[in-house]
Structures are given as C-alpha cells and as structure tokens.
Amino acid sequence: MTTKPSKAAWLAAAIAVALGVLAGVAPAAAAPMPKAGTILEDQLGNKVDAGPALVAGHVVLVVSNEREAAASLRAWHVALKDCLPAGACIVLVADLRAVPFFVPRSSVAASLGREHPDLPILLDWKGALAAAFDTGKAGVAVECWQGGRRIARATGMPHAAALAQLGL
C-alpha cells in the first residue's frame, strides 16, 4: 500500500488547508508542492485554498463519486467519529466531475446545504483533490493519513472489515 510522493504531498496539502486548523510541515524533497490558488468550496459557500500547507497529525479523508455522495459521506462520518484517536480530523469530499454541465452547481450546493448543514462537504467539481483517489467500483475511498503519509486505505461503505482495514 504505497502512494507516489506527489499524490501524498497533494493530498496532505489539500487536507491541511481544508481543515484550516492543522500545522504545516515541509514535504519530502522529491514531492512537489501543490499550486496555491486551487480553491475548493463546501456546500455552505466556505472557500478553501488547497495550497502549500501540509498536514501534521491524524486525518481521515473520505472521497465519494457516487450520485448520492452525501449519504455515503455521512455514513462514514458516523462510523468514524467515535473510533478515531483524540485530535484526529475527518475531511469529506464529494467528487462532482460527473455532474452534467446543464445542472446548476448552485442548486447542487444549495441542496447539500439544506440536507447536511452540520456536515461540511468539500465540493470537488474539477477533480482537483478527488483525481488522486481511485474510488473504483465501490464509489467511495477512505484513507487515513498521519504526519503527511498514508497509513491505511479502505473502499466501499463502512462495515467492520473496512474499519479493520483502517486500523480502527
């Protein structure tokens, strides 16, 4: 279970900035820094620059490319929130690249905002963050990161075996 350094640097940077509360650390020399100005927005309109900060700490990143991504993301959030170590953070990302061009983005965001006002979900319209994940046929990828390195990965909906794969 290894990841190319460039993916690790990119994911770690996006996570740290998305949370806005974690301290940054320098990337490995071979890992290029992501470009500043890669903006992701959550369903409530909060904009996040997925720029040059890297994560320090324990982060669980959940990415879904399913039509009902919010339901999958909420299910993972519920399954993870009580079994993570103290100080760990959960980042939820909806991969929306497959949404047809004629569907107004504002209506998708507004619908998610009404249905999930308590659950910040980053809306990734262009795959700026989600492209680094292979959600596969399962439609959902979950990765645990610590100190800027991926330590575990699972796919699909939350269940005992998936939580065990994540070491939880």
N, C-alpha and C positions, 0 to 999 in steps of 0.2 A: 504494500500500500504506500507507494511513494508518489510524490507530485513534483512536477517540474518546478524549479525555483521561481520562474517567472509567474506561474499560477499562484504559488504561495505568497509571493510579495504582493501581487494584485489583490488577492482575497483579503489578506491581512490588512492592507491599506484601506480597502473599502469598509471592512468591518469596523476598524477603529474610528474612522470618521463618522460612519453611520451612527455609532453609539455616542460619540461626542464626549465620552467620559473616561476613556482609557488613555493611558500614557503611551507615547510613541517610542519606538526603538528603531535603530538603524537596521536596514535589510542586509542580508548577506551580500558580499561584494559582487557576485555574479547575477544577483537579482535586480533587474531594472526597476526604478521607481515608476509607479503609475503617473500619468499626466494629471496635473491639477486641472480642475475645471470639468471633471467627469461628474455631472450632477445627477443625483437620484432624488426622487421626491416620494414621500409617503402619501397615503390616501387622504391625509388631513392637510396636505399642502406644505409640509415642512421639507425644505430643500437641504440636501446633504452633499458636500463636495467630497467625492471619493478620491481624494488627492494623496499627498505624500506622507501620510502618517501610517505607522504600522502598529498592530495590536500587541499589547503585552498583557497577559492574563489568559483566562479561560473563556472561550467564546464558542457557542454552538450556532452554526449558520444553517438555516433551513431554506431551500430553494424549491419552488414548485412551478411547473409549467402546465399544470392541469387547468381545465376550464373552470373548475371550482377550486382554484388555488387557495382562497382564503379559508375554506373548510379544512383542507389538509394542513395548512399552516397553523390554524387554531388547534387542531388535534395534536400536532407535535408540540405546540407551546404548552398545552395542558399536561401532556405526558412528561415533558422535560422539566417544567418549572419547579417541581418539588424534589427532584432527584439530582439536581446539579450541585456542585460544590459551592460553598459560600463565595460570593463575588463573581460568579460566572454570569455571562450575559447570553441572551438568545436574540439573534437577528433573523428576521423573517423577510424573504424576498419573493415577490411574485414575478416570474418571468413572463412578460406580456408581449413578447415578439410575435406571437401567433394571432394576436387580436387583429381582425381585419381593419384596413385603413378607414373604412366608412363608419366604424364605431367610434363615436367621440370619446377621446381619452377622459374628458371632464366627467362624462356620465359614468365611466367605469370607476374613476376615483371617488365620485360622489356616492355611488352605490356602496363601495367598500367602506367609506367613511360612515355612512348610516348604519351599516350592518356590523361593523367592527370598530367602533370609535375608541375602544380601550386597548386595541392591539395594533401598534404601529407596523405597517407592512410597506417595505420599500417597493416601489413600482418600477420595474426594470423594463422599459419599453423597447430599448435597443439591444439588450443583452450585454450591457456594459459590465455587469457583475455575473449574471447568470450564465454567460457563454463559457465561463471557466468550469462549469459543472456539467457532468454527464448525468442527467436525471434518468435517462434511459426510458424503458417502457413503464417503469414504476411511476414516473412523473414527479417524484419528489426525491431530492438528495439532502442528506443531513450530514454535516461534517463538524467534528469537534476540533478546535484549534487551541493550542496553548503556546504562548510565547512566540507567536508568528509561524508555528509549524502545525501541519495537520497531524492529528494523532489517531483519529478514528473516522470511519465513514459507514453510513447505512443508507439504504434506499427504501422507498415504499412508505406505507403508512406505519404509525407507531404500534409496536407489539413487543412482547417480551424478548424475542430473538433480536429485533432491531436495537432495542435498548441495550442488550448484552453486547452487540457488536460495537456500540459506542462506549462500552465500559461502565454503563450506568445500571 
